[in-house]
Amino acid sequence: MNKVEIYSSDTCINCIKAKEYLEEIEVNYIEYNISRDLEAKRELISMGYMSVPLIVINGEHVLGFDKKRIDDLLD
């Protein structure tokens, strides 16, 4: 089973699209919303990122909503 996490924010359109896509393909994920969770924001920055969505699939990072890369990592 894949471990999928997504760092998102309330105002990020690509975050919404990424979550909708994961739900569409029936992938369970854990969401960390940096708009509401300061610790999640700190984690994102500590990984070297300043933008969302950041999708972590089995330890591999996908910055932005890259459907092909998401699909490749989920196979």
Distance bins in CASP14 RR format, pairs under 12 A and 6 or more apart:
PFRMAT RR
TARGET T0000
AUTHOR 0000-0000-0000
RMODE 2
METHOD distances of the structure
MODEL  1
1 27 0 0 0 0 1 0 0 0 0 0 0
1 28 0 0 0 0 1 0 0 0 0 0 0
1 29 0 0 0 0 0 1 0 0 0 0 0
1 57 0 0 0 0 0 1 0 0 0 0 0
1 58 0 0 0 0 1 0 0 0 0 0 0
1 74 0 0 0 0 0 1 0 0 0 0 0
2 22 0 0 0 0 0 1 0 0 0 0 0
2 25 0 0 0 0 0 1 0 0 0 0 0
2 26 0 0 0 0 0 1 0 0 0 0 0
2 27 1 0 0 1 0 0 0 0 0 0 0
2 28 0 0 0 0 1 0 0 0 0 0 0
2 29 0 0 0 0 1 0 0 0 0 0 0
2 30 0 0 0 0 0 1 0 0 0 0 0
2 55 0 0 0 0 0 1 0 0 0 0 0
2 56 0 0 0 0 0 1 0 0 0 0 0
2 57 1 0 0 1 0 0 0 0 0 0 0
2 58 1 0 1 0 0 0 0 0 0 0 0
2 59 0 0 0 0 1 0 0 0 0 0 0
2 60 0 0 0 0 0 1 0 0 0 0 0
2 70 0 0 0 0 0 1 0 0 0 0 0
2 71 0 0 0 0 0 1 0 0 0 0 0
2 72 0 0 0 0 0 1 0 0 0 0 0
2 73 1 0 0 1 0 0 0 0 0 0 0
2 74 1 0 1 0 0 0 0 0 0 0 0
2 75 0 0 0 0 1 0 0 0 0 0 0
3 27 0 0 0 0 0 1 0 0 0 0 0
3 28 0 0 0 0 1 0 0 0 0 0 0
3 29 0 0 0 0 1 0 0 0 0 0 0
3 30 0 0 0 0 1 0 0 0 0 0 0
3 55 0 0 0 0 0 1 0 0 0 0 0
3 56 1 0 0 1 0 0 0 0 0 0 0
3 57 1 0 0 1 0 0 0 0 0 0 0
3 58 1 0 1 0 0 0 0 0 0 0 0
3 59 1 0 0 1 0 0 0 0 0 0 0
3 60 0 0 0 0 0 1 0 0 0 0 0
3 73 0 0 0 0 0 1 0 0 0 0 0
3 74 0 0 0 0 0 1 0 0 0 0 0
4 18 0 0 0 0 0 1 0 0 0 0 0
4 19 0 0 0 0 0 1 0 0 0 0 0
4 21 0 0 0 0 0 1 0 0 0 0 0
4 22 1 0 0 1 0 0 0 0 0 0 0
4 23 0 0 0 0 0 1 0 0 0 0 0
4 25 0 0 0 0 0 1 0 0 0 0 0
4 26 0 0 0 0 0 1 0 0 0 0 0
4 27 1 0 1 0 0 0 0 0 0 0 0
4 28 1 0 0 1 0 0 0 0 0 0 0
4 29 1 0 1 0 0 0 0 0 0 0 0
4 30 1 0 0 1 0 0 0 0 0 0 0
4 31 0 0 0 0 1 0 0 0 0 0 0
4 32 0 0 0 0 0 1 0 0 0 0 0
4 53 0 0 0 0 0 1 0 0 0 0 0
4 54 0 0 0 0 0 1 0 0 0 0 0
4 55 1 0 0 1 0 0 0 0 0 0 0
4 56 1 0 0 1 0 0 0 0 0 0 0
4 57 1 0 1 0 0 0 0 0 0 0 0
4 58 1 0 0 1 0 0 0 0 0 0 0
4 59 0 0 0 0 1 0 0 0 0 0 0
4 60 0 0 0 0 0 1 0 0 0 0 0
4 61 0 0 0 0 0 1 0 0 0 0 0
4 62 0 0 0 0 1 0 0 0 0 0 0
4 70 0 0 0 0 1 0 0 0 0 0 0
4 73 0 0 0 0 1 0 0 0 0 0 0
4 74 1 0 0 1 0 0 0 0 0 0 0
5 18 0 0 0 0 0 1 0 0 0 0 0
5 19 0 0 0 0 0 1 0 0 0 0 0
5 22 0 0 0 0 0 1 0 0 0 0 0
5 27 0 0 0 0 0 1 0 0 0 0 0
5 28 0 0 0 0 0 1 0 0 0 0 0
5 29 1 0 0 1 0 0 0 0 0 0 0
5 30 1 0 1 0 0 0 0 0 0 0 0
5 31 1 0 0 1 0 0 0 0 0 0 0
5 32 1 0 0 1 0 0 0 0 0 0 0
5 33 0 0 0 0 0 1 0 0 0 0 0
5 40 0 0 0 0 1 0 0 0 0 0 0
5 43 0 0 0 0 1 0 0 0 0 0 0
5 44 0 0 0 0 0 1 0 0 0 0 0
5 47 0 0 0 0 0 1 0 0 0 0 0
5 52 0 0 0 0 0 1 0 0 0 0 0
5 53 0 0 0 0 0 1 0 0 0 0 0
5 54 0 0 0 0 1 0 0 0 0 0 0
5 55 1 0 0 1 0 0 0 0 0 0 0
5 56 1 0 1 0 0 0 0 0 0 0 0
5 57 0 0 0 0 1 0 0 0 0 0 0
5 58 0 0 0 0 1 0 0 0 0 0 0
5 59 0 0 0 0 1 0 0 0 0 0 0
5 60 0 0 0 0 0 1 0 0 0 0 0
5 61 0 0 0 0 1 0 0 0 0 0 0
5 62 0 0 0 0 0 1 0 0 0 0 0
6 12 0 0 0 0 0 1 0 0 0 0 0
6 14 0 0 0 0 0 1 0 0 0 0 0
6 15 1 0 0 1 0 0 0 0 0 0 0
6 16 0 0 0 0 0 1 0 0 0 0 0
6 17 0 0 0 0 0 1 0 0 0 0 0
6 18 1 0 0 1 0 0 0 0 0 0 0
6 19 1 0 0 1 0 0 0 0 0 0 0
6 20 0 0 0 0 0 1 0 0 0 0 0
6 21 0 0 0 0 0 1 0 0 0 0 0
6 22 1 0 0 1 0 0 0 0 0 0 0
6 23 0 0 0 0 0 1 0 0 0 0 0
6 27 0 0 0 0 0 1 0 0 0 0 0
6 28 0 0 0 0 0 1 0 0 0 0 0
6 29 1 0 1 0 0 0 0 0 0 0 0
6 30 1 0 0 1 0 0 0 0 0 0 0
6 31 1 0 1 0 0 0 0 0 0 0 0
6 32 1 0 0 1 0 0 0 0 0 0 0
6 33 0 0 0 0 1 0 0 0 0 0 0
6 34 0 0 0 0 0 1 0 0 0 0 0
6 40 0 0 0 0 0 1 0 0 0 0 0
6 44 0 0 0 0 0 1 0 0 0 0 0
6 52 0 0 0 0 1 0 0 0 0 0 0
6 53 1 0 1 0 0 0 0 0 0 0 0
6 54 1 0 0 1 0 0 0 0 0 0 0
6 55 1 0 1 0 0 0 0 0 0 0 0
6 56 1 0 0 1 0 0 0 0 0 0 0
6 57 0 0 0 0 1 0 0 0 0 0 0
6 61 0 0 0 0 0 1 0 0 0 0 0
6 62 0 0 0 0 1 0 0 0 0 0 0
6 63 0 0 0 0 0 1 0 0 0 0 0
6 64 0 0 0 0 1 0 0 0 0 0 0
6 65 0 0 0 0 1 0 0 0 0 0 0
6 70 0 0 0 0 0 1 0 0 0 0 0
7 14 0 0 0 0 0 1 0 0 0 0 0
7 15 0 0 0 0 1 0 0 0 0 0 0
7 18 0 0 0 0 0 1 0 0 0 0 0
7 19 0 0 0 0 0 1 0 0 0 0 0
7 29 0 0 0 0 0 1 0 0 0 0 0
7 30 0 0 0 0 1 0 0 0 0 0 0
7 31 0 0 0 0 1 0 0 0 0 0 0
7 32 1 0 1 0 0 0 0 0 0 0 0
7 33 0 0 0 0 1 0 0 0 0 0 0
7 34 1 0 0 1 0 0 0 0 0 0 0
7 35 0 0 0 0 0 1 0 0 0 0 0
7 36 0 0 0 0 0 1 0 0 0 0 0
7 37 0 0 0 0 1 0 0 0 0 0 0
7 39 0 0 0 0 0 1 0 0 0 0 0
7 40 1 0 0 1 0 0 0 0 0 0 0
7 41 0 0 0 0 1 0 0 0 0 0 0
7 42 0 0 0 0 0 1 0 0 0 0 0
7 43 1 0 0 1 0 0 0 0 0 0 0
7 44 1 0 1 0 0 0 0 0 0 0 0
7 45 0 0 0 0 0 1 0 0 0 0 0
7 46 0 0 0 0 0 1 0 0 0 0 0
7 47 0 0 0 0 1 0 0 0 0 0 0
7 48 0 0 0 0 0 1 0 0 0 0 0
7 49 1 0 0 1 0 0 0 0 0 0 0
7 50 0 0 0 0 0 1 0 0 0 0 0
7 51 0 0 0 0 1 0 0 0 0 0 0
7 52 1 0 1 0 0 0 0 0 0 0 0
7 53 1 0 0 1 0 0 0 0 0 0 0
7 54 1 0 1 0 0 0 0 0 0 0 0
7 55 1 0 0 1 0 0 0 0 0 0 0
7 56 1 0 0 1 0 0 0 0 0 0 0
7 61 0 0 0 0 1 0 0 0 0 0 0
7 62 0 0 0 0 0 1 0 0 0 0 0
7 63 0 0 0 0 1 0 0 0 0 0 0
7 64 0 0 0 0 0 1 0 0 0 0 0
8 14 0 0 0 0 1 0 0 0 0 0 0
8 15 1 1 0 0 0 0 0 0 0 0 0
8 16 1 0 0 1 0 0 0 0 0 0 0
8 17 0 0 0 0 0 1 0 0 0 0 0
8 18 1 0 0 1 0 0 0 0 0 0 0
8 19 1 0 0 1 0 0 0 0 0 0 0
8 20 0 0 0 0 0 1 0 0 0 0 0
8 22 0 0 0 0 0 1 0 0 0 0 0
8 29 0 0 0 0 1 0 0 0 0 0 0
8 30 0 0 0 0 0 1 0 0 0 0 0
8 31 1 0 1 0 0 0 0 0 0 0 0
8 32 1 0 0 1 0 0 0 0 0 0 0
8 33 1 0 1 0 0 0 0 0 0 0 0
8 34 1 0 0 1 0 0 0 0 0 0 0
8 35 0 0 0 0 1 0 0 0 0 0 0
8 36 0 0 0 0 1 0 0 0 0 0 0
8 37 0 0 0 0 0 1 0 0 0 0 0
8 40 0 0 0 0 1 0 0 0 0 0 0
8 41 0 0 0 0 0 1 0 0 0 0 0
8 44 0 0 0 0 1 0 0 0 0 0 0
8 51 0 0 0 0 0 1 0 0 0 0 0
8 52 1 0 1 0 0 0 0 0 0 0 0
8 53 1 0 1 0 0 0 0 0 0 0 0
8 54 0 0 0 0 1 0 0 0 0 0 0
8 55 0 0 0 0 1 0 0 0 0 0 0
8 56 0 0 0 0 0 1 0 0 0 0 0
8 64 0 0 0 0 0 1 0 0 0 0 0
8 65 0 0 0 0 0 1 0 0 0 0 0
9 15 1 0 0 1 0 0 0 0 0 0 0
9 16 0 0 0 0 1 0 0 0 0 0 0
9 18 0 0 0 0 0 1 0 0 0 0 0
9 19 0 0 0 0 0 1 0 0 0 0 0
9 31 0 0 0 0 0 1 0 0 0 0 0
9 32 0 0 0 0 1 0 0 0 0 0 0
9 33 1 0 0 1 0 0 0 0 0 0 0
9 34 1 0 1 0 0 0 0 0 0 0 0
9 35 1 0 1 0 0 0 0 0 0 0 0
9 36 0 0 0 0 1 0 0 0 0 0 0
9 37 0 0 0 0 0 1 0 0 0 0 0
9 40 0 0 0 0 1 0 0 0 0 0 0
9 41 0 0 0 0 1 0 0 0 0 0 0
9 44 0 0 0 0 1 0 0 0 0 0 0
9 50 0 0 0 0 0 1 0 0 0 0 0
9 51 0 0 0 0 1 0 0 0 0 0 0
9 52 1 0 1 0 0 0 0 0 0 0 0
9 53 0 0 0 0 1 0 0 0 0 0 0
9 54 0 0 0 0 0 1 0 0 0 0 0
10 16 0 0 0 0 1 0 0 0 0 0 0
10 19 0 0 0 0 0 1 0 0 0 0 0
10 31 0 0 0 0 0 1 0 0 0 0 0
10 33 1 0 0 1 0 0 0 0 0 0 0
10 34 0 0 0 0 1 0 0 0 0 0 0
10 35 1 0 1 0 0 0 0 0 0 0 0
10 36 1 0 0 1 0 0 0 0 0 0 0
10 37 0 0 0 0 0 1 0 0 0 0 0
10 52 0 0 0 0 0 1 0 0 0 0 0
11 33 0 0 0 0 0 1 0 0 0 0 0
11 34 0 0 0 0 0 1 0 0 0 0 0
11 35 1 0 0 1 0 0 0 0 0 0 0
11 36 0 0 0 0 0 1 0 0 0 0 0
11 51 0 0 0 0 0 1 0 0 0 0 0
11 52 0 0 0 0 1 0 0 0 0 0 0
11 53 0 0 0 0 0 1 0 0 0 0 0
12 18 0 0 0 0 1 0 0 0 0 0 0
12 19 0 0 0 0 1 0 0 0 0 0 0
12 31 0 0 0 0 0 1 0 0 0 0 0
12 33 0 0 0 0 1 0 0 0 0 0 0
12 34 0 0 0 0 1 0 0 0 0 0 0
12 35 0 0 0 0 1 0 0 0 0 0 0
12 51 0 0 0 0 1 0 0 0 0 0 0
12 52 1 0 1 0 0 0 0 0 0 0 0
12 53 1 0 0 1 0 0 0 0 0 0 0
12 54 0 0 0 0 0 1 0 0 0 0 0
12 64 0 0 0 0 1 0 0 0 0 0 0
12 65 0 0 0 0 1 0 0 0 0 0 0
13 19 0 0 0 0 0 1 0 0 0 0 0
13 20 0 0 0 0 0 1 0 0 0 0 0
13 52 0 0 0 0 0 1 0 0 0 0 0
13 53 0 0 0 0 1 0 0 0 0 0 0
13 64 0 0 0 0 0 1 0 0 0 0 0
13 65 0 0 0 0 1 0 0 0 0 0 0
14 20 0 0 0 0 0 1 0 0 0 0 0
14 21 0 0 0 0 0 1 0 0 0 0 0
14 51 0 0 0 0 1 0 0 0 0 0 0
14 52 1 0 0 1 0 0 0 0 0 0 0
14 53 1 0 1 0 0 0 0 0 0 0 0
14 54 0 0 0 0 0 1 0 0 0 0 0
14 55 0 0 0 0 0 1 0 0 0 0 0
14 62 0 0 0 0 0 1 0 0 0 0 0
14 63 0 0 0 0 0 1 0 0 0 0 0
14 64 1 0 1 0 0 0 0 0 0 0 0
14 65 1 0 1 0 0 0 0 0 0 0 0
14 66 0 0 0 0 1 0 0 0 0 0 0
14 67 0 0 0 0 0 1 0 0 0 0 0
14 70 0 0 0 0 0 1 0 0 0 0 0
15 21 0 0 0 0 0 1 0 0 0 0 0
15 22 0 0 0 0 0 1 0 0 0 0 0
15 29 0 0 0 0 0 1 0 0 0 0 0
15 31 0 0 0 0 1 0 0 0 0 0 0
15 32 0 0 0 0 0 1 0 0 0 0 0
15 33 0 0 0 0 1 0 0 0 0 0 0
15 34 0 0 0 0 1 0 0 0 0 0 0
15 35 0 0 0 0 1 0 0 0 0 0 0
15 51 0 0 0 0 0 1 0 0 0 0 0
15 52 1 0 1 0 0 0 0 0 0 0 0
15 53 1 0 1 0 0 0 0 0 0 0 0
15 54 0 0 0 0 1 0 0 0 0 0 0
15 55 0 0 0 0 1 0 0 0 0 0 0
15 63 0 0 0 0 0 1 0 0 0 0 0
15 64 0 0 0 0 1 0 0 0 0 0 0
15 65 1 0 0 1 0 0 0 0 0 0 0
16 22 0 0 0 0 0 1 0 0 0 0 0
16 23 0 0 0 0 0 1 0 0 0 0 0
16 31 0 0 0 0 0 1 0 0 0 0 0
16 33 0 0 0 0 0 1 0 0 0 0 0
16 52 0 0 0 0 0 1 0 0 0 0 0
16 53 0 0 0 0 1 0 0 0 0 0 0
16 65 0 0 0 0 1 0 0 0 0 0 0
17 23 0 0 0 0 0 1 0 0 0 0 0
17 24 0 0 0 0 0 1 0 0 0 0 0
17 52 0 0 0 0 0 1 0 0 0 0 0
17 53 0 0 0 0 1 0 0 0 0 0 0
17 55 0 0 0 0 0 1 0 0 0 0 0
17 64 0 0 0 0 1 0 0 0 0 0 0
17 65 1 0 1 0 0 0 0 0 0 0 0
17 66 0 0 0 0 0 1 0 0 0 0 0
17 67 0 0 0 0 1 0 0 0 0 0 0
17 70 0 0 0 0 0 1 0 0 0 0 0
18 24 0 0 0 0 0 1 0 0 0 0 0
18 25 0 0 0 0 0 1 0 0 0 0 0
18 27 0 0 0 0 0 1 0 0 0 0 0
18 29 0 0 0 0 1 0 0 0 0 0 0
18 31 0 0 0 0 0 1 0 0 0 0 0
18 52 0 0 0 0 1 0 0 0 0 0 0
18 53 1 0 1 0 0 0 0 0 0 0 0
18 54 0 0 0 0 1 0 0 0 0 0 0
18 55 1 0 0 1 0 0 0 0 0 0 0
18 56 0 0 0 0 0 1 0 0 0 0 0
18 57 0 0 0 0 0 1 0 0 0 0 0
18 62 0 0 0 0 1 0 0 0 0 0 0
18 63 0 0 0 0 0 1 0 0 0 0 0
18 64 1 0 0 1 0 0 0 0 0 0 0
18 65 1 0 1 0 0 0 0 0 0 0 0
18 66 0 0 0 0 1 0 0 0 0 0 0
18 67 0 0 0 0 1 0 0 0 0 0 0
18 69 0 0 0 0 0 1 0 0 0 0 0
18 70 1 0 0 1 0 0 0 0 0 0 0
19 25 0 0 0 0 0 1 0 0 0 0 0
19 27 0 0 0 0 0 1 0 0 0 0 0
19 28 0 0 0 0 0 1 0 0 0 0 0
19 29 1 0 0 1 0 0 0 0 0 0 0
19 30 0 0 0 0 0 1 0 0 0 0 0
19 31 1 0 0 1 0 0 0 0 0 0 0
19 32 0 0 0 0 0 1 0 0 0 0 0
19 33 0 0 0 0 0 1 0 0 0 0 0
19 52 0 0 0 0 0 1 0 0 0 0 0
19 53 0 0 0 0 1 0 0 0 0 0 0
19 55 0 0 0 0 1 0 0 0 0 0 0
19 65 0 0 0 0 1 0 0 0 0 0 0
19 70 0 0 0 0 0 1 0 0 0 0 0
20 27 0 0 0 0 0 1 0 0 0 0 0
20 29 0 0 0 0 0 1 0 0 0 0 0
20 53 0 0 0 0 0 1 0 0 0 0 0
20 65 0 0 0 0 1 0 0 0 0 0 0
20 67 0 0 0 0 0 1 0 0 0 0 0
21 27 0 0 0 0 1 0 0 0 0 0 0
21 29 0 0 0 0 0 1 0 0 0 0 0
21 53 0 0 0 0 0 1 0 0 0 0 0
21 55 0 0 0 0 1 0 0 0 0 0 0
21 62 0 0 0 0 0 1 0 0 0 0 0
21 64 0 0 0 0 0 1 0 0 0 0 0
21 65 1 0 0 1 0 0 0 0 0 0 0
21 66 0 0 0 0 0 1 0 0 0 0 0
21 67 1 0 0 1 0 0 0 0 0 0 0
21 68 0 0 0 0 0 1 0 0 0 0 0
21 69 0 0 0 0 0 1 0 0 0 0 0
21 70 1 0 0 1 0 0 0 0 0 0 0
21 71 0 0 0 0 1 0 0 0 0 0 0
21 74 0 0 0 0 0 1 0 0 0 0 0
22 28 0 0 0 0 1 0 0 0 0 0 0
22 29 1 0 1 0 0 0 0 0 0 0 0
22 30 0 0 0 0 0 1 0 0 0 0 0
22 31 0 0 0 0 1 0 0 0 0 0 0
22 53 0 0 0 0 0 1 0 0 0 0 0
22 55 0 0 0 0 1 0 0 0 0 0 0
22 57 0 0 0 0 1 0 0 0 0 0 0
22 62 0 0 0 0 0 1 0 0 0 0 0
22 65 0 0 0 0 0 1 0 0 0 0 0
22 67 0 0 0 0 0 1 0 0 0 0 0
22 70 1 0 0 1 0 0 0 0 0 0 0
22 71 0 0 0 0 0 1 0 0 0 0 0
22 73 0 0 0 0 0 1 0 0 0 0 0
22 74 0 0 0 0 1 0 0 0 0 0 0
23 29 0 0 0 0 1 0 0 0 0 0 0
23 31 0 0 0 0 0 1 0 0 0 0 0
24 67 0 0 0 0 0 1 0 0 0 0 0
24 70 0 0 0 0 0 1 0 0 0 0 0
24 71 0 0 0 0 0 1 0 0 0 0 0
25 67 0 0 0 0 1 0 0 0 0 0 0
25 70 0 0 0 0 1 0 0 0 0 0 0
25 71 0 0 0 0 1 0 0 0 0 0 0
25 74 1 0 0 1 0 0 0 0 0 0 0
25 75 0 0 0 0 0 1 0 0 0 0 0
26 74 0 0 0 0 0 1 0 0 0 0 0
27 55 0 0 0 0 0 1 0 0 0 0 0
27 57 0 0 0 0 1 0 0 0 0 0 0
27 58 0 0 0 0 0 1 0 0 0 0 0
27 70 0 0 0 0 1 0 0 0 0 0 0
27 71 0 0 0 0 0 1 0 0 0 0 0
27 73 0 0 0 0 0 1 0 0 0 0 0
27 74 1 0 0 1 0 0 0 0 0 0 0
27 75 0 0 0 0 0 1 0 0 0 0 0
28 57 0 0 0 0 0 1 0 0 0 0 0
28 74 0 0 0 0 0 1 0 0 0 0 0
29 53 0 0 0 0 0 1 0 0 0 0 0
29 54 0 0 0 0 0 1 0 0 0 0 0
29 55 1 0 0 1 0 0 0 0 0 0 0
29 56 0 0 0 0 1 0 0 0 0 0 0
29 57 0 0 0 0 1 0 0 0 0 0 0
29 58 0 0 0 0 0 1 0 0 0 0 0
29 62 0 0 0 0 0 1 0 0 0 0 0
29 70 0 0 0 0 0 1 0 0 0 0 0
29 74 0 0 0 0 0 1 0 0 0 0 0
30 37 0 0 0 0 0 1 0 0 0 0 0
30 40 0 0 0 0 0 1 0 0 0 0 0
30 43 0 0 0 0 0 1 0 0 0 0 0
30 55 0 0 0 0 0 1 0 0 0 0 0
30 56 0 0 0 0 1 0 0 0 0 0 0
30 57 0 0 0 0 0 1 0 0 0 0 0
31 37 0 0 0 0 1 0 0 0 0 0 0
31 40 0 0 0 0 1 0 0 0 0 0 0
31 52 0 0 0 0 0 1 0 0 0 0 0
31 53 0 0 0 0 1 0 0 0 0 0 0
31 54 0 0 0 0 0 1 0 0 0 0 0
31 55 0 0 0 0 0 1 0 0 0 0 0
31 56 0 0 0 0 0 1 0 0 0 0 0
32 38 0 0 0 0 0 1 0 0 0 0 0
32 39 0 0 0 0 1 0 0 0 0 0 0
32 40 1 1 0 0 0 0 0 0 0 0 0
32 41 0 0 0 0 1 0 0 0 0 0 0
32 42 0 0 0 0 0 1 0 0 0 0 0
32 43 1 0 0 1 0 0 0 0 0 0 0
32 44 1 0 0 1 0 0 0 0 0 0 0
32 47 0 0 0 0 0 1 0 0 0 0 0
32 49 0 0 0 0 0 1 0 0 0 0 0
32 52 0 0 0 0 1 0 0 0 0 0 0
32 53 0 0 0 0 0 1 0 0 0 0 0
32 54 0 0 0 0 1 0 0 0 0 0 0
32 55 0 0 0 0 0 1 0 0 0 0 0
32 56 0 0 0 0 1 0 0 0 0 0 0
33 39 0 0 0 0 0 1 0 0 0 0 0
33 40 1 0 0 1 0 0 0 0 0 0 0
33 41 0 0 0 0 1 0 0 0 0 0 0
33 43 0 0 0 0 0 1 0 0 0 0 0
33 44 0 0 0 0 0 1 0 0 0 0 0
33 52 0 0 0 0 1 0 0 0 0 0 0
33 53 0 0 0 0 0 1 0 0 0 0 0
33 54 0 0 0 0 0 1 0 0 0 0 0
34 40 1 0 1 0 0 0 0 0 0 0 0
34 41 1 0 1 0 0 0 0 0 0 0 0
34 42 0 0 0 0 1 0 0 0 0 0 0
34 43 0 0 0 0 1 0 0 0 0 0 0
34 44 1 0 1 0 0 0 0 0 0 0 0
34 45 0 0 0 0 1 0 0 0 0 0 0
34 47 0 0 0 0 0 1 0 0 0 0 0
34 49 0 0 0 0 1 0 0 0 0 0 0
34 50 0 0 0 0 0 1 0 0 0 0 0
34 51 0 0 0 0 1 0 0 0 0 0 0
34 52 1 0 0 1 0 0 0 0 0 0 0
34 53 0 0 0 0 0 1 0 0 0 0 0
34 54 0 0 0 0 1 0 0 0 0 0 0
35 41 0 0 0 0 1 0 0 0 0 0 0
35 44 0 0 0 0 0 1 0 0 0 0 0
35 52 0 0 0 0 1 0 0 0 0 0 0
37 43 0 0 0 0 1 0 0 0 0 0 0
37 44 0 0 0 0 1 0 0 0 0 0 0
38 44 0 0 0 0 0 1 0 0 0 0 0
38 45 0 0 0 0 0 1 0 0 0 0 0
39 45 0 0 0 0 0 1 0 0 0 0 0
39 46 0 0 0 0 0 1 0 0 0 0 0
40 46 0 0 0 0 0 1 0 0 0 0 0
40 47 0 0 0 0 0 1 0 0 0 0 0
40 49 0 0 0 0 0 1 0 0 0 0 0
40 52 0 0 0 0 1 0 0 0 0 0 0
40 54 0 0 0 0 0 1 0 0 0 0 0
40 56 0 0 0 0 0 1 0 0 0 0 0
41 47 0 0 0 0 0 1 0 0 0 0 0
41 48 0 0 0 0 0 1 0 0 0 0 0
41 49 0 0 0 0 0 1 0 0 0 0 0
41 50 0 0 0 0 1 0 0 0 0 0 0
41 51 0 0 0 0 0 1 0 0 0 0 0
41 52 0 0 0 0 1 0 0 0 0 0 0
41 54 0 0 0 0 0 1 0 0 0 0 0
42 48 0 0 0 0 0 1 0 0 0 0 0
42 49 0 0 0 0 0 1 0 0 0 0 0
43 49 0 0 0 0 1 0 0 0 0 0 0
43 52 0 0 0 0 0 1 0 0 0 0 0
43 54 0 0 0 0 1 0 0 0 0 0 0
43 56 0 0 0 0 0 1 0 0 0 0 0
44 50 1 0 0 1 0 0 0 0 0 0 0
44 51 0 0 0 0 1 0 0 0 0 0 0
44 52 1 0 0 1 0 0 0 0 0 0 0
44 53 0 0 0 0 0 1 0 0 0 0 0
44 54 1 0 0 1 0 0 0 0 0 0 0
44 55 0 0 0 0 0 1 0 0 0 0 0
44 56 0 0 0 0 0 1 0 0 0 0 0
44 61 0 0 0 0 0 1 0 0 0 0 0
44 63 0 0 0 0 0 1 0 0 0 0 0
45 51 0 0 0 0 0 1 0 0 0 0 0
45 52 0 0 0 0 0 1 0 0 0 0 0
45 54 0 0 0 0 0 1 0 0 0 0 0
46 54 0 0 0 0 0 1 0 0 0 0 0
47 54 1 0 0 1 0 0 0 0 0 0 0
47 56 0 0 0 0 1 0 0 0 0 0 0
47 59 0 0 0 0 0 1 0 0 0 0 0
47 61 1 0 0 1 0 0 0 0 0 0 0
47 63 0 0 0 0 0 1 0 0 0 0 0
48 54 0 0 0 0 1 0 0 0 0 0 0
48 61 0 0 0 0 1 0 0 0 0 0 0
48 63 0 0 0 0 1 0 0 0 0 0 0
49 55 0 0 0 0 0 1 0 0 0 0 0
49 56 0 0 0 0 0 1 0 0 0 0 0
49 61 1 0 0 1 0 0 0 0 0 0 0
49 62 0 0 0 0 0 1 0 0 0 0 0
49 63 1 0 0 1 0 0 0 0 0 0 0
49 64 0 0 0 0 1 0 0 0 0 0 0
50 63 0 0 0 0 1 0 0 0 0 0 0
51 63 1 0 0 1 0 0 0 0 0 0 0
51 64 1 0 0 1 0 0 0 0 0 0 0
51 65 0 0 0 0 0 1 0 0 0 0 0
52 61 0 0 0 0 0 1 0 0 0 0 0
52 62 0 0 0 0 0 1 0 0 0 0 0
52 63 0 0 0 0 1 0 0 0 0 0 0
52 64 1 0 0 1 0 0 0 0 0 0 0
52 65 0 0 0 0 1 0 0 0 0 0 0
53 61 0 0 0 0 0 1 0 0 0 0 0
53 62 0 0 0 0 1 0 0 0 0 0 0
53 63 1 0 0 1 0 0 0 0 0 0 0
53 64 1 0 1 0 0 0 0 0 0 0 0
53 65 1 0 0 1 0 0 0 0 0 0 0
53 66 0 0 0 0 1 0 0 0 0 0 0
53 67 0 0 0 0 0 1 0 0 0 0 0
53 70 0 0 0 0 0 1 0 0 0 0 0
54 60 0 0 0 0 0 1 0 0 0 0 0
54 61 1 0 0 1 0 0 0 0 0 0 0
54 62 1 0 0 1 0 0 0 0 0 0 0
54 63 1 0 1 0 0 0 0 0 0 0 0
54 64 1 0 0 1 0 0 0 0 0 0 0
54 65 0 0 0 0 0 1 0 0 0 0 0
54 66 0 0 0 0 0 1 0 0 0 0 0
54 70 0 0 0 0 0 1 0 0 0 0 0
55 61 1 0 0 1 0 0 0 0 0 0 0
55 62 1 0 1 0 0 0 0 0 0 0 0
55 63 0 0 0 0 1 0 0 0 0 0 0
55 64 1 0 0 1 0 0 0 0 0 0 0
55 65 0 0 0 0 1 0 0 0 0 0 0
55 66 0 0 0 0 1 0 0 0 0 0 0
55 67 0 0 0 0 0 1 0 0 0 0 0
55 69 0 0 0 0 1 0 0 0 0 0 0
55 70 1 0 0 1 0 0 0 0 0 0 0
55 71 0 0 0 0 0 1 0 0 0 0 0
55 73 0 0 0 0 1 0 0 0 0 0 0
55 74 0 0 0 0 0 1 0 0 0 0 0
56 62 1 0 0 1 0 0 0 0 0 0 0
56 63 0 0 0 0 0 1 0 0 0 0 0
56 64 0 0 0 0 0 1 0 0 0 0 0
56 70 0 0 0 0 0 1 0 0 0 0 0
56 73 0 0 0 0 1 0 0 0 0 0 0
57 66 0 0 0 0 0 1 0 0 0 0 0
57 69 0 0 0 0 1 0 0 0 0 0 0
57 70 1 0 0 1 0 0 0 0 0 0 0
57 71 0 0 0 0 0 1 0 0 0 0 0
57 72 0 0 0 0 1 0 0 0 0 0 0
57 73 1 0 1 0 0 0 0 0 0 0 0
57 74 1 0 0 1 0 0 0 0 0 0 0
57 75 0 0 0 0 0 1 0 0 0 0 0
58 70 0 0 0 0 0 1 0 0 0 0 0
58 72 0 0 0 0 0 1 0 0 0 0 0
58 73 1 0 0 1 0 0 0 0 0 0 0
58 74 0 0 0 0 1 0 0 0 0 0 0
58 75 0 0 0 0 0 1 0 0 0 0 0
59 73 0 0 0 0 1 0 0 0 0 0 0
60 66 0 0 0 0 0 1 0 0 0 0 0
60 69 0 0 0 0 1 0 0 0 0 0 0
60 70 0 0 0 0 1 0 0 0 0 0 0
60 72 0 0 0 0 1 0 0 0 0 0 0
60 73 1 0 1 0 0 0 0 0 0 0 0
60 74 0 0 0 0 0 1 0 0 0 0 0
61 69 0 0 0 0 1 0 0 0 0 0 0
61 70 0 0 0 0 0 1 0 0 0 0 0
61 73 0 0 0 0 1 0 0 0 0 0 0
62 68 0 0 0 0 1 0 0 0 0 0 0
62 69 1 0 1 0 0 0 0 0 0 0 0
62 70 1 0 1 0 0 0 0 0 0 0 0
62 71 0 0 0 0 0 1 0 0 0 0 0
62 72 0 0 0 0 1 0 0 0 0 0 0
62 73 1 0 0 1 0 0 0 0 0 0 0
62 74 0 0 0 0 0 1 0 0 0 0 0
63 69 0 0 0 0 1 0 0 0 0 0 0
63 70 0 0 0 0 0 1 0 0 0 0 0
64 70 0 0 0 0 1 0 0 0 0 0 0
65 71 0 0 0 0 0 1 0 0 0 0 0
66 72 0 0 0 0 1 0 0 0 0 0 0
66 73 0 0 0 0 1 0 0 0 0 0 0
67 73 0 0 0 0 0 1 0 0 0 0 0
67 74 0 0 0 0 0 1 0 0 0 0 0
68 74 0 0 0 0 0 1 0 0 0 0 0
68 75 0 0 0 0 0 1 0 0 0 0 0
69 75 0 0 0 0 0 1 0 0 0 0 0
END
